[in-house]
């Protein structure tokens, strides 16, 4: 147990986030996401008992978003014709706005299969127990600056 580290983040995820470099990506996958098959070339970490929003909050407290790209946060767009509501997107946007001055403007959308392709190149895929549909999100890691406060 460490001070200042959310107990939601298992040691393996903390290690993976530390190992990631600028531009590497991390996927927070909902319970329906094919984490094991999409992440076959990535590290897959199971966090089945936790939701996407709570893990996003804990991860963003430790990992900066890429300052040099327009969309360091990517959501999976709804399949055309799907009428499901996606209130989790608003929650994600609020969490991102807390840590990045660009707010919701940092969030991009990618269709389902291009999202899977992008996710297959991630450094780590975090499989959650999130049951909301379209709750998958890809985060692109930014730079921790010299002299930046270390909690």
Number of C-alpha atoms within 10 A of each C-alpha: 8 6 7 9 15 17 11 16 15 14 11 13 20 15 11 15 19 11 10 17 15 15 19 17 25 26 27 28 26 24 22 16 18 13 26 17 12 18 23 13 14 18 18 22 19 18 21 15 11 18 21 27 18 15 19 18 19 17 21 17 16 17 19 19 24 22 17 11 12 12 20 21 25 20 23 21 18 17 12 7 6 7 8 11 11 14 12 16 20 11 16 21 16 14 20 22 15 13 15 16 10 14 14 18 15 20 20 16 14 14 13 15 12 12 18 18 12 16 26 21 18 22 22 25 27 24 27 25 17 24 13 18 17 23 25 26 24 24 26 24 22 20 14 16 8 6 6 7 7 6 8
